[in-house]
Structures are given as structure tokens and as C-alpha cells.
Amino acid sequence: MAQLSSDPLAEVLVGAGLVSRDQLEAVSASRNNDVERLDETLVRLGLASEEDIFSTVASHLGLEYVAETDRDIDPELLAQVPSEFAMRHQVVPLREEDHTLVVAMADPFDLTVLDDLRLLTRRDVRAVVSPRRKIAEAIERSYMAKMFRDIDDMQREDVAEEDLEIADLQKMAREALVIKLVNLILHQAIQERASDVHVEPQERELRVRYRVDGVLHDASSPPRHLHPAVISRVKIMCDMDIAERRLPQDGRVRIRLGDRMIDLRVSTIPTLHGESAVIRLLDRSAGLMRLTELGMPDDTFDEFRQLIRRPHGIILATGPTGSGKSTTLHAGLHEVYSPEKKIITIEEPVEYELPGANQINVRREIGLTFASGLRHIVRQDPDIIMVGEIRDGETADIAIHAALTGHLVFSTVHTNDAAGAVTRLLDMGIEPYLAASSLIGVLAQRLVRLLCPNCKEPFQPTPEELGEIAVPADQADTITLYRAAACDSCRDGYLGRTGVFEFLLGDDEVTRQILDKASANEIKQRAVAKGMRTLLADGRTKVLDGMTTIEELMRVCQRDEI
């Protein structure tokens, strides 16, 4: 709270009555890192809209408030403020008035930025205030367009990509404009809170998309002829072989974007129209989420919290890629860590740095796999072990024997629900008595997007819509749901994500079913009869509470789960 109290933005908003001191305390508790800015946290929590925040700041400082930036900014003005400076400080030139450069800023309290701009441009500079999202959009739109114009002026030869020589690729990848272009693509991805950047060559265009909150969105895309240069630049950054364009490759690198350290995990594959690349963005400065921030229902939270405090056994998190399994397990490890316990993890890759833990990256090229690493980990006298994923019988066998010999083991498997994880272990060749003796719980989960609290719209659902989430039709007149709209604070009516969960406790009944080799469906039916809440049932509660929509829940959950 002390940190927020010293924030000039906090003082302005409290003084204007936009937020209270009590709300600032809630904001302080919700922030688990220094990367998210105060205005971003307030918008995410629905305590204020971007427009209210920045118009209040402008009024307090006596500055002009600009809600919308110009769609076409003069290229000569853009040339005076380098793209790197604009991205780092979230400032964009708007116009010229009486020989004064007018720039839009999201943080007008940072007077050093204006001083630096005056030195950089050697002219008078005046600030106006704009919402952070509008400035980010203006930077992407304007600087991308300028780069594309400049790049079109570069020498271009109509040479097939497969005929390009290595020297040509290296030269193209080291062009200053290409380097700036790739940096801008990555920086904008971070500003958009993207988890991945997809670079996909099509027949007549080069498509760039950002995955934000699990959904892909189109971004400004470079000209098609820049595809070899962009892919080669990414490969050079990650120390990949730019000469090999026929086989898939993987690479990684750590870079600094503004004040953030970002790990890039790059995967390329050959496609019909050239190499396609996916860049996973891991923000090292984002910090670990806490168990309380994952969106677990109170009863699931209490049961899971008790489970991770047991001295031994195996706990599995299950769901598809990108469903938040690793985040949940890391939050659990953070919850139970103490100086008296030794924690060792083996992951591919290490996505979160866990203070106090010994973390190992899988390196298959030198023979360090989950199975081989886990075999050595158990000799290190650990109390708690986390295995990034159980993919094969060997890894499963070692993990289960570790659980049976006094270790608490966390891991993940890819199954659709919690009960499916039990039968998956048996399918891997694990003896039923071993699985029954070691498995103490399975947590299945998905991530659903949250409705933007500033623009969600109430509506009266039809019986058919309620039927999608198994709500009786006769309740249609008494229920109000919410739908996605759009505002300056969000992209398409959604802002952030939360989890929906299904928790299967490895009790005596489940143990008997494992020994009897019961099917996943039989295990699930018995668990539901005893009170287990399914993924869709948990999601239904979040829909009825106005947190998300029926459409969003149906996007990630199967209809036959209730």
C-alpha cells in the first residue's frame, strides 16, 4: 500500500473521488508484481475505465485530453520520435502547433520523458493525455505503416524464397528496418498482453497474429516479400540455422523490451508457402500468481490447499495446452514452500522462476529428458518434486515410485477431464495398485475470458441459451446474464481470464475403482454423484455471476460434461 500511496496517479484519483483508499488497498493486494501499472490494474478489476482515469489526470494537470489519436500521423513527425523511444515510453507525436511538437502520453507525470524529447528533437514539446491502449494502437498503426513505406523503398528482387542464398538471408535479417520491424512486432505483442506471436506466410500476404487471452487476433502485417527477412531475423536472434528451411526447428533467447525481461520460445515449421513461426512470450518480470488469484471456488480451493500440504503422493493437473496447468502447479509450490523443504522441478521450459526452488530445463539434445532427469532428482533428497509433464510410461513409473517413497510429486497430463487422468496412467502401463496407492488428487481446468467490467451489457437469456449450460427453461424470466460489448479499456468485450475447475479427490472410492480398472466415465459419474463439480458446472456458476458468457464457456468446455 505504501508503494501505491506514493504513486502520483493514486493521489490524483483518490483526490478526485474516482477511487477510494479502501479500493487502493484491494488493488495493492491484487498486484503480485511491479510490471502491471496502476491504471491497468484498476481497469482489470473494474474499478474505473481508461477514459475516466486519463481524463481525470488531464483535468488535474490542466492538460488537453485526447480520447482518439489521429489515424494518419504525418511521417515527418514520426521520423522525429524514434520508434524505440515511442515504444519504451508510450508516447506518440500527434501534430505541430506554432513550431511546438504536440505528443500524446499515458504517463504525463514522467517529466523526464518530455525533457528527453526536447533534447532529441531540439524543439519545444507539449504533452496531451491519451488512454494507454489508444497510444499503443497509434504506435502500432503509425510506425508499422511508416516502416512498410520505408521497406518498400528497399531494393527488392523477385527471387523465390527457396532460391535465396544464406548470405542474402543474413543481409536481409541485419537490415536496420527489419530489426526495428521485428522489435516493434514483439513490443506490441507485449503491450497487447499476448502469449504468442504467429507469423504465417500465405500465398499473397504475410499474416501476423497475436494470441491474447487464448484467442488469436490479426495484427498489422508486413509486406509478403519481407517473409524471409522476418523469419531469418527471428532465427538469428534465437541462434537457429537460417540455412535449414525444410525441417522444423526450435530456439530460445532472452531479450529486454523496455523495462521487461522476456524469454522467447520459437518454433518454426515448413509450410506450403514458406516457414511459419510461433513465438511464445514469457514475461520473466510478471511474477507468480497466487492460489487465491486463480478463480477456484472456495470448496475446491480449500480441498486443493489441504492436498498440497500432504507429505507424499502424486497430484496431477490436467487439460489441453494453454489451460493454465503449469501456472496452477507453480502457485501451489509457492504456497507450500518453506526453508525447511527442498523443491526440485524439471520443466520444458522453465516458465516461472520459483524463489527457493531448484529448477531444471529439459535438454533432449544432450539426453536430459523428463525420465532421465527425474531419475537423478530422486537422489537429491527432495521433499517436493514437480515434473512438467508425464508423457510416457517411464516418466510415470518413476514419478509414482517417487510418490510412494515419501515424496510429494506435482505433474501434468493431457486429458479432457479429471477422471481421464486416472485411466491415462493405466494406459501408460502403470499397474492399478501403484496408481491407486499414489494418486491423491487430480485437478482439471480450463481458462475462460472475463467480461470487461466497464462495458458488459445485461440481457434476458432465452430458454434455449440457458439450455446450453443446463439451466431449467422455467428460470429464464428470473435470470439476467451479460454479453460482451467493446470499449476503450478492452479489445472485444473481454479483459483477462480466470479458471474453471474440476477436482477429483483420490479417496477410498476412487482407489477401489482404480483397482477394478473402472472406465473414466464410471469414475466421473460416481464422483459427480458424490458432489464433484464438473468443469461446465463451475463455468455455469461464473456465467450466472456475470463474470463470463455462455459463448466463451462453450468455447472451452464440452457440452456433455454435466
C-alpha positions in Angstrom: 0.0 0.0 0.0 2.9 2.3 0.7 4.1 2.0 -2.8 0.7 2.9 -4.2 0.3 5.8 -1.8 3.4 7.4 -3.2 2.2 7.0 -6.8 1.1 10.4 -8.0 -1.6 8.8 -10.1 -3.1 7.2 -7.0 -3.2 10.5 -5.2 -4.9 12.2 -8.1 -7.6 9.5 -8.5 -8.3 9.5 -4.8 -8.4 13.3 -4.6 -10.9 13.3 -7.5 -13.0 10.7 -5.8 -12.6 8.2 -8.7 -11.3 5.5 -6.3 -11.2 5.2 -2.5 -8.4 4.4 -0.1 -10.0 1.1 0.6 -10.1 0.3 -3.2 -6.4 1.1 -3.4 -5.8 -1.5 -0.7 -7.6 -4.0 -2.8 -5.5 -3.0 -5.8 -2.3 -3.4 -3.8 -3.3 -6.9 -2.7 -4.2 -7.9 -6.3 -0.8 -6.8 -7.7 1.8 -9.5 -7.4 4.5 -7.8 -9.5 5.7 -4.3 -10.5 5.0 -4.7 -14.2 1.3 -4.0 -14.2 0.7 -0.3 -13.9 -1.9 1.1 -11.5 -4.2 2.2 -14.3 -4.1 -1.2 -15.9 -4.9 -2.9 -12.5 -7.9 -0.5 -11.9 -9.3 -1.3 -15.3 -8.8 -5.0 -14.9 -10.6 -5.0 -11.6 -13.4 -2.9 -13.0 -12.8 0.0 -10.5 -12.5 2.6 -13.2 -12.5 2.9 -17.0 -9.5 4.1 -19.0 -11.4 7.2 -20.2 -12.3 8.2 -16.6 -8.7 7.6 -15.4 -6.9 9.6 -18.1 -9.5 12.4 -18.4 -9.2 12.9 -14.6 -5.4 13.1 -14.9 -5.6 15.5 -17.7 -8.1 17.7 -15.8 -5.9 17.6 -12.7 -2.7 18.7 -14.6 -4.5 21.2 -16.8 -3.7 19.3 -19.9 -5.7 18.6 -23.0 -7.4 15.2 -23.1 -7.4 13.4 -26.5 -9.7 10.3 -26.5 -8.8 9.3 -30.1 -5.5 9.7 -31.8 -5.3 10.6 -35.5 -5.4 7.7 -37.8 -2.9 9.2 -40.2 0.1 10.9 -38.4 2.5 12.9 -40.5 5.5 10.6 -41.4 7.8 13.6 -40.8 6.6 13.9 -37.2 7.1 10.1 -36.7 10.7 10.5 -38.0 11.4 13.0 -35.2 10.5 10.5 -32.5 12.2 7.1 -33.0 10.0 4.0 -32.7 12.2 2.6 -29.9 11.7 5.8 -27.8 7.9 5.8 -28.6 7.5 2.1 -27.6 9.7 2.4 -24.4 7.9 5.5 -23.0 4.4 5.0 -24.7 4.4 8.4 -26.3 3.4 9.3 -29.9 3.6 12.6 -31.8 0.3 13.9 -32.9 0.7 17.3 -34.6 2.6 20.5 -34.8 1.3 23.8 -33.4 3.3 27.1 -33.6 6.6 25.2 -34.0 5.8 23.1 -31.0 5.6 19.3 -31.2 2.4 18.0 -29.5 2.8 14.5 -28.2 0.2 12.1 -26.6 1.4 10.5 -23.3 -0.1 7.9 -21.0 2.1 9.0 -18.1 2.3 12.8 -18.0 3.8 12.6 -14.5 7.1 11.4 -16.0 8.6 14.8 -16.9 12.0 13.3 -17.8 10.3 11.9 -21.0 9.5 15.4 -22.1 13.0 16.6 -21.3 14.5 13.8 -23.3 12.1 14.6 -26.2 13.2 18.2 -26.2 16.8 17.2 -26.4 16.1 14.6 -29.0 14.0 16.8 -31.3 15.7 20.1 -30.4 12.4 21.9 -30.2 9.6 22.8 -27.8 7.3 19.9 -26.8 3.9 20.0 -25.3 2.1 17.0 -23.8 -1.5 15.9 -24.1 -3.1 12.9 -22.3 -4.5 9.9 -24.0 -5.5 6.4 -22.8 -2.7 3.9 -22.8 -4.5 1.5 -25.2 -5.1 4.3 -27.7 -1.4 5.2 -27.7 -0.3 1.6 -28.2 -2.7 1.3 -31.1 -1.3 4.5 -32.6 2.3 3.4 -32.3 1.5 0.1 -34.0 -0.6 1.6 -36.7 1.6 4.6 -37.5 5.1 3.3 -37.1 4.2 0.0 -38.8 2.8 1.9 -41.8 6.0 4.1 -41.9 8.2 1.1 -41.8 6.3 -0.6 -44.6 6.7 2.5 -46.7 10.4 2.6 -46.0 10.8 -1.1 -46.6 9.1 -0.8 -50.0 11.8 1.6 -51.0 14.4 -1.0 -50.3 15.9 -2.9 -53.2 13.6 -5.9 -53.9 14.3 -8.7 -56.4 11.7 -11.2 -57.5 13.6 -14.3 -56.3 11.8 -17.4 -55.0 12.4 -17.9 -51.3 13.9 -21.3 -51.8 16.5 -19.8 -54.2 17.8 -17.2 -51.7 21.4 -17.8 -50.6 22.4 -17.8 -47.0 24.4 -14.5 -47.5 21.2 -12.9 -48.8 19.2 -14.0 -45.8 21.8 -12.8 -43.4 22.0 -9.4 -45.1 18.2 -9.0 -45.1 17.9 -10.0 -41.5 20.5 -7.4 -40.5 18.8 -4.5 -42.2 18.1 -1.8 -39.7 14.4 -1.6 -40.8 13.9 -5.3 -40.5 15.4 -5.3 -37.0 13.1 -2.4 -36.0 10.1 -4.2 -37.5 10.6 -7.4 -35.6 11.2 -5.4 -32.4 8.0 -3.5 -32.9 6.0 -6.7 -33.5 7.3 -8.1 -30.3 6.8 -4.9 -28.3 3.3 -4.6 -29.5 2.6 -8.2 -28.6 3.7 -7.4 -25.0 1.5 -4.3 -24.9 -1.4 -6.4 -26.0 -0.7 -8.9 -23.3 -0.2 -11.6 -25.9 1.1 -15.0 -25.0 2.2 -15.9 -28.6 3.0 -14.3 -31.9 2.1 -16.2 -35.0 4.0 -15.4 -38.3 2.2 -17.2 -41.1 3.1 -16.9 -44.8 0.1 -17.1 -47.2 0.1 -17.1 -50.9 -0.2 -13.3 -51.3 0.3 -12.0 -47.8 2.3 -12.4 -44.6 -0.1 -12.8 -41.7 0.9 -11.8 -38.2 -1.5 -12.7 -35.3 -1.3 -12.2 -31.5 -2.9 -14.7 -29.1 -4.5 -12.7 -26.4 -6.4 -14.5 -23.6 -6.3 -17.7 -25.6 -7.8 -16.2 -28.8 -5.9 -15.1 -31.9 -6.3 -11.6 -33.3 -4.9 -10.1 -36.5 -2.2 -7.5 -36.2 -0.5 -5.1 -38.7 1.3 -7.4 -41.1 4.5 -6.7 -43.1 4.5 -7.0 -46.9 4.7 -10.5 -48.2 8.2 -10.1 -49.7 9.6 -9.5 -46.2 8.8 -13.0 -45.0 12.4 -14.4 -45.5 13.8 -11.4 -43.7 11.5 -11.6 -40.7 11.9 -15.3 -40.3 15.7 -15.1 -40.7 15.8 -12.2 -38.1 13.9 -14.3 -35.6 16.2 -17.3 -36.3 19.4 -15.3 -35.9 18.1 -13.9 -32.5 17.5 -17.5 -31.3 20.7 -19.0 -32.7 18.8 -21.2 -35.2 20.0 -22.4 -38.5 18.8 -20.0 -41.1 20.1 -22.2 -43.9 17.7 -25.0 -42.9 14.2 -24.3 -44.3 13.0 -27.8 -44.9 12.7 -29.1 -41.3 11.1 -27.9 -38.1 13.3 -26.1 -35.6 13.1 -24.8 -32.1 15.1 -22.0 -30.4 15.1 -19.7 -27.5 16.5 -16.4 -26.4 16.1 -13.8 -23.6 15.7 -10.2 -24.6 14.9 -6.9 -22.9 11.8 -4.9 -24.2 11.6 -1.6 -22.3 11.8 -2.4 -18.6 10.8 -6.1 -19.0 12.9 -9.2 -19.5 11.2 -11.5 -22.0 12.0 -15.1 -22.8 11.2 -16.1 -26.4 10.5 -19.7 -27.3 10.4 -20.0 -31.1 9.1 -22.9 -33.2 9.3 -22.9 -37.0 7.8 -25.4 -39.4 7.9 -25.6 -43.2 4.5 -24.9 -44.9 3.3 -24.7 -48.4 4.1 -21.0 -48.8 7.3 -20.9 -46.6 8.3 -21.2 -43.0 5.7 -20.4 -40.3 6.9 -19.3 -36.9 5.3 -19.2 -33.5 7.0 -17.1 -30.8 6.0 -17.8 -27.2 6.4 -14.8 -24.9 7.3 -15.5 -21.3 7.5 -12.4 -19.2 10.1 -13.0 -16.5 9.1 -9.9 -14.6 5.4 -10.8 -14.4 5.8 -12.8 -11.2 4.0 -15.8 -9.9 0.2 -15.9 -9.4 -1.1 -16.9 -6.1 -3.6 -19.7 -5.5 -6.2 -17.1 -4.4 -6.0 -15.4 -7.8 -6.7 -18.5 -10.0 -10.5 -18.3 -9.6 -11.1 -21.6 -7.7 -14.4 -22.0 -5.9 -14.0 -21.8 -2.2 -14.5 -25.5 -1.6 -12.1 -26.5 -4.4 -9.6 -24.1 -3.0 -9.8 -25.5 0.5 -9.5 -29.1 -0.7 -6.6 -28.4 -3.1 -4.8 -26.4 -0.4 -5.1 -29.3 2.0 -3.9 -31.7 -0.6 -0.7 -29.9 -1.5 0.3 -29.9 2.2 0.4 -33.7 2.4 3.8 -35.3 2.9 3.7 -37.6 -0.1 1.6 -38.7 -3.0 1.1 -37.5 -6.6 -1.1 -34.6 -7.6 -2.0 -34.1 -11.3 -3.2 -31.1 -13.2 -4.9 -31.9 -16.5 -6.2 -30.0 -19.5 -5.1 -29.0 -23.0 -2.0 -26.9 -23.8 -2.6 -23.3 -22.6 -5.2 -24.2 -20.0 -3.0 -22.8 -17.1 -1.9 -26.2 -15.6 1.7 -25.0 -15.0 0.5 -21.7 -13.5 -1.6 -23.6 -11.0 1.1 -26.0 -10.0 3.6 -23.2 -9.6 1.1 -21.3 -7.4 0.8 -24.5 -5.4 4.5 -24.8 -5.0 4.8 -21.2 -3.9 2.0 -21.8 -1.4 3.8 -24.7 0.3 7.4 -23.5 0.1 9.4 -23.0 3.3 13.1 -23.0 4.0 12.7 -26.5 5.6 11.6 -28.0 2.3 13.6 -28.8 -0.7 11.8 -28.4 -4.0 13.1 -29.5 -7.4 11.4 -29.1 -10.7 12.1 -30.3 -14.2 10.3 -28.5 -16.9 10.2 -27.9 -20.7 10.8 -25.0 -20.5 11.0 -23.3 -17.0 8.3 -20.7 -17.4 8.3 -19.2 -13.9 11.3 -18.7 -11.6 10.3 -20.0 -8.2 12.3 -18.5 -5.3 13.9 -21.1 -3.2 13.4 -24.0 -5.7 16.0 -25.8 -7.8 14.7 -25.8 -11.4 15.9 -27.8 -14.3 15.3 -27.3 -18.0 14.8 -30.4 -20.2 17.5 -30.6 -22.9 16.7 -33.5 -25.1 19.7 -32.9 -27.4 22.0 -34.0 -24.7 19.8 -36.7 -23.3 18.2 -34.7 -20.4 14.6 -35.8 -20.6 11.8 -35.9 -18.0 12.6 -39.5 -17.3 16.4 -39.2 -17.0 16.2 -36.0 -15.0 13.6 -37.4 -12.6 15.7 -40.5 -12.0 18.5 -38.2 -10.7 16.2 -35.8 -8.9 15.0 -38.5 -6.5 18.7 -39.0 -5.4 18.9 -35.3 -4.4 16.8 -35.8 -1.2 13.9 -33.6 -2.3 10.7 -33.1 -0.3 8.6 -31.9 -3.3 9.2 -32.7 -7.0 7.5 -31.1 -10.0 7.6 -32.8 -13.3 6.5 -30.6 -16.1 4.6 -33.3 -17.9 4.1 -37.0 -17.8 4.2 -38.2 -21.4 5.3 -41.8 -21.3 5.3 -44.9 -19.1 8.9 -44.5 -17.9 8.3 -41.0 -16.6 5.0 -42.0 -15.0 6.6 -45.1 -13.3 9.5 -43.0 -11.8 7.0 -40.3 -10.6 4.7 -42.8 -9.0 7.5 -44.6 -7.3 8.9 -41.3 -6.0 5.4 -40.6 -4.5 5.4 -44.0 -2.9 8.8 -43.4 -1.3 7.9 -40.3 0.7 7.9 -37.5 -1.9 5.1 -35.1 -2.9 5.0 -35.0 -6.7 3.3 -32.4 -8.9 2.8 -33.1 -12.6 0.5 -32.6 -15.6 -1.1 -34.8 -18.2 -3.1 -34.0 -21.3 -6.7 -35.3 -20.8 -10.1 -33.8 -21.2 -11.2 -34.2 -17.6 -10.0 -35.2 -14.2 -11.2 -38.8 -14.4 -9.4 -39.3 -17.7 -6.1 -38.7 -16.0 -6.6 -41.9 -14.0 -7.1 -44.1 -17.0 -4.3 -42.4 -18.8 -1.9 -43.6 -16.2 -3.2 -47.1 -16.6 -2.9 -46.8 -20.4 0.8 -45.9 -19.9 1.4 -49.3 -18.3 1.2 -48.3 -14.7 -0.1 -51.2 -12.5 -3.5 -50.3 -10.9 -2.3 -51.0 -7.4 0.6 -48.5 -7.9 -1.7 -45.8 -9.3 -4.3 -46.4 -6.5 -1.6 -46.2 -3.8 0.0 -43.0 -5.0 -2.6 -40.8 -6.7 -4.1 -38.4 -4.2 -5.9 -35.9 -6.4 -6.5 -34.6 -10.0 -7.4 -31.0 -10.9 -8.8 -30.5 -14.4 -9.0 -26.9 -15.6 -9.7 -24.5 -18.5 -9.3 -20.8 -18.9 -12.2 -18.6 -19.8 -12.1 -14.9 -20.7 -13.6 -12.5 -18.3 -16.1 -9.9 -19.4 -14.8 -6.3 -19.4 -16.4 -4.8 -16.2 -16.6 -1.4 -17.9 -18.8 -2.3 -20.9 -20.5 -5.6 -20.4 -24.2 -5.5 -21.3 -27.1 -7.2 -19.4 -29.7 -9.2 -21.3 -32.5 -11.6 -20.7 -31.5 -15.1 -21.9 -33.8 -17.3 -23.9 -34.6 -20.9 -22.6 -32.5 -22.2 -25.5 -29.5 -20.2 -24.3 -29.9 -21.4 -20.8 -30.2 -24.9 -22.0 -26.6 -24.7 -23.2 -25.5 -24.6 -19.6 -28.2 -26.9 -18.3 -30.3 -24.3 -16.5 -34.0 -25.1 -16.4 -36.0 -23.2 -19.0 -38.6 -22.1 -16.5 -35.9 -19.9 -14.8 -35.4 -17.8 -17.9 -37.6 -14.9 -16.6 -35.7 -14.6 -13.4 -32.1 -14.7 -14.7 -30.1 -11.8 -16.1 -26.9 -12.7 -18.0 -24.3 -10.4 -19.6 -22.8 -10.2 -23.1 -19.6 -8.8 -24.5 -19.5 -5.3 -25.9 -16.4 -3.2 -26.5 -14.8 -0.1 -25.1 -11.5 1.7 -24.8 -10.5 -0.5 -21.9 -10.7 -3.8 -23.8 -10.3 -5.3 -27.3 -13.6 -7.1 -27.9 -15.5 -7.0 -24.6 -13.2 -9.3 -22.7 -10.4 -8.4 -20.3 -8.3 -11.0 -18.6 -9.0 -14.7 -17.8 -10.0 -16.9 -14.9 -10.0 -20.6 -14.4 -12.9 -23.2 -14.3 -12.0 -26.2 -12.3 -13.0 -29.9 -11.7 -11.4 -31.5 -8.7 -11.3 -35.3 -8.2 -10.1 -36.3 -4.8 -8.3 -39.7 -4.6 -10.4 -41.1 -1.8 -11.2 -44.7 -0.9 -14.0 -44.9 -3.5 -11.6 -43.8 -6.3 -9.0 -46.1 -5.1 -11.4 -49.1 -5.4 -12.4 -48.0 -8.9 -8.8 -47.8 -10.0 -8.1 -51.3 -8.6 -11.2 -52.5 -10.5 -10.0 -50.8 -13.7 -13.2 -48.8 -14.0 -13.6 -46.6 -17.1 -13.1 -42.8 -16.9 -16.8 -42.3 -17.4 -17.6 -44.6 -14.5 -15.2 -42.8 -12.2 -16.6 -39.4 -13.2 -20.2 -40.5 -12.7 -19.5 -41.8 -9.2 -17.6 -38.6 -8.4 -20.4 -36.4 -9.6 -22.9 -38.4 -7.6 -20.8 -37.7 -4.5 -20.7 -34.0 -5.2 -17.8 -33.3 -7.6 -18.4 -30.1 -9.6 -17.6 -30.6 -13.3 -15.8 -28.0 -15.5 -19.0 -27.0 -17.1 -20.8 -26.7 -13.8 -18.1 -24.5 -12.4 -18.2 -22.4 -15.6 -22.0 -22.2 -15.3 -21.7 -20.5 -11.9 -19.3 -17.9 -13.4 -21.7 -17.3 -16.2 -24.6 -16.8 -13.8 -22.4 -14.5 -11.7 -21.8 -12.2 -14.8 -18.1 -13.0 -15.0 -18.2 -14.5 -18.5 -20.5 -15.5 -21.3 -22.2 -18.7 -22.4 -20.4 -18.5 -25.7 -17.0 -18.2 -24.0 -17.7 -21.2 -21.7 -18.9 -23.3 -24.7 -15.6 -22.4 -26.5 -13.5 -24.2 -23.9 -15.8 -26.8 -22.4 -17.6 -29.8 -23.8 -21.4 -29.8 -23.7 -21.7 -33.3 -22.4 -19.8 -32.7 -19.2 -22.8 -32.1 -17.0 
